[in-house]
Amino acid sequence: MTAFELAVQDPTGVVIAERVRPTRMELCSALSTGGVTPSAGLIEQAVATGVPVHVLVRPREGGFTYDDVEKRTILADVRHAMSLGAAGAVIGGLVGDAVDLDLVVRVRAASDGEVTFHRAFDQLSDQRAALDQLAEAGVARVLTSGGRSAAADALVELRALAAHAAGLLQVMAGAGVTSRNAASIAATGVDAVHASAKRTVTDRLTVSLGSAAGAGETRYATTDEDEATVIREILAPGAAL
């Protein structure tokens, strides 16, 4: 049995997570950008489902090098998520080609739940050394695609990372996970698989709202309940409530 983390980014996804009952949900907004910190209202809705909620805390799009103002925002958001009942925080930060250990340590102090280091990890050249550092800092797990754009293209790398991290911290594979490849990714020995199980919704805007939301036909992603259910059954047959 492999743990299943469902990435959720909107109220519809929260409702579906309540029915599908993954091992936990990662809660964020704007998943197409890699995810940013969700609203307090969405956190409250997710916590009310009873599914353990791990809140992605990321103050903006782009890379993962943060200044002091951004770090203070991250810490404040972590504390607020914990106060709303989150079971964990998902964070990441870099200093050059290394983990921002100062940020990690400060987040660990601010959180009374588990801390997951997100796919900022995939930007690093020495991932095994980073695993050792994060384990020593008390991080519970790392979300990774093995340094590739999609986890399915990094099966060898994921197997090596899972073997290296065994007994130190959990390795969770994510990026491009679907019901078609979840089994092969789980077979690498990772502790968990992370998937958004998304479908595309078509909508229409009368006028442009910005550079990424032009007038006319527009599309956005939300959770597909059937896909999420199939992935859950592949990873943990019969485990849902």
N, C-alpha and C positions, 0 to 999 in steps of 0.2 A: 504494500500500500504506500502510495506517494501522496504527500499533502498537496492540496489544491488551493491556491490563492487566486481568487477572482478579482481582477481589476475593475473597479466600478467608478463611473464618473458623473452620474446624474441620478435623479430620483427614480427613474424607471429601472435603472440598474440595481438600485438598492432594493426595490420591491422584488425583483427577480432573484437577487442574492438571498433574500429571506426565504423564498420558495426552494431554491436549488440547494442551499445549505452547504457551501464550500467550507473547507477547513477554516478559512478566514477570508476577509476581503481587504484589498488595498483600496482606499478611498482617495480620489483625487478629482481634479477638474482638468479640462483641456488635455485629454490623453494624447491627442494627435501631436502635441508639442513635447511629449515626454511626461506631461502631467505637471500641474501646479497645485498649490494648497487649496483644498476645498473650503466652502463656506461653513460657518458654525451650524447653520440649519441643516445642511446635508450631513454633517457629522452626527448631529443629534438623531436624525432619521435613521442613519445607518446603525448607530449604537442600539437603538430601540428594537432592531431585528433579532438581537441575541447572537448574531454571528460576530465573532471577534473582529474588530475593526482596527486596521493599521493605517494610519493617516499619512499620506505623502505630504511632506512639508518642503516645499520648493518655492521661493519667493518670486521667481520670474522664469521666463524661457531662457534659452541659450546655454552657455557653459556652466561650469560648477566651481569657478573661482569667485569667492564672495568677499566683499569688504566688511568692515565692522558693522556698518548699518544693516546690511543684509543678514549678517550673522545674528544680530540682536532680534531681527524680525523672525528668523528661523526659531530661535529659542523661545520667543514669546508665543509663536504658533504651536510649538511642541507642548508648552505648558498648558495652553488653552485646550488643545485637543485632549490632553490627559484629563483635564478638569471636566470635559464633556463625556468622559467614559471610554475613550479610545484604549485599546489593549496594547497599542504600540505605535511607534513613529518610524517613518521611512524617510531617511535623509541621505545626503551625500555631499561631499565637498572635496576639492582638490587644491593642492599647492604645487604648481608645476606638474610634474609627472609623479606625484605622490599623494597619498591620502592626507587630507587636512585633519590630522589627529587632534588638534586643538578644538575644532568644531565637534568632532565625534565625542570627545571627553565631556565637553560642555553640554551636549545633547543628552548624553547618558546621565549626567547629574540632574538635568531638567525633567527627565522622563522617569515615571515609576512603572513603565511597561517595557516591552522588548523594543530594541532598536534594530532596524534593518538598514543596511547600506545599499543604496539603489544603483542603477546602471551607470553612475559616474565611474563605478568600478571598471567598466568596459573601456574607459579611456586610458587605462593604465598599461604600461608596457610590462611591468613585473607584477603579475597578478598573484603569484604564490607568496611573494613577500608581503603584499597588501593583505592577503588572508591572515597571515601570521600577526600583522599589526592590528588588524581589526578584532581578531580573537582576543588578543591581549588587552584591548581597550574595552572588552565586554560586549561587543556587538553580537547579536543573536544569529543573524544570517546575512548573506549577501545575495542580491538579485543580479544575475549576470546572463549574458548571451554568449559567454566564452570569448568575448572580444570581437564577435562578428555582429553583423546587422540582424541576423536571425539565429535563434538557438539551434534550429535544425541543421544549420551549416557548421556547427561547432561541437559535434558529438564527441570527438576525440578530446577537445579542450575541456568540455564539461566533465567528462569522465576523470580527467587528470585533476581538475580542481576539486571535484567531490572526494577523490581519494586523498588529496593533500589535506583537505579540511576536516576529514573524519575525526570526530572526537573533539574538535576545536570550535567549530561553528557550523551552521547549516549553509549549504549551497542551494539556491533556488534558481532554476532556469526559467528565463522569460525572453520574450521578443519573437513575434511571429508564430506563437504556439496556437495550433488548431487541433480539432479532433482527428485530423489526418496524421499529425506527427507527434502527438502527445505521448504515445506509447514508446516510441523510439527515443524520445528525449528522457522520459522517466527511466528507461533501461540503462542510462549512463550511470545511475546510482545517485543522482541528485536527491536531496531530501524533499524537495517540493518543486512544483511546476506552477508558474504564474501565467495566466492568460486573461485576455479581455473578452474573449468570446463575442466579438462585436458583429453587428449588422449595420448597414447603411440606411439612413432615412433621407428621403428627398423632400425638400421644402422649397419655398419661394420667397424672395425678398423683393419688395417694390423698389426700394432705393438701396444703394450701397451703404454698409455700416462700417466699412474699413477695407484695408488691402486684402484681408483674408475672408471677407464677406461681401462680395460684390453683388450688385442687383441682378435679379433673375433667378434661375434655378440654383439652389444650394444644397449641400449635403452635410449631414453630420452622423456621427457614429453613436450607437447605444448598445446595450447588452442584448444578445440573442439568447433567449431562455433555452431553446432546444440545443444549441451548440454548447452552452454552459453545462447543461445536464449530461450530454454525451461525454464531455471532457471529464466531468466528475466521476462518471461511471467507469471510464477507462482507468483513471488514477486510483479510485477508491470505491470499488464495486460495493453497492449496498450500504455505504457509510452514511448517506444523507438521512436526515430525520423525516 
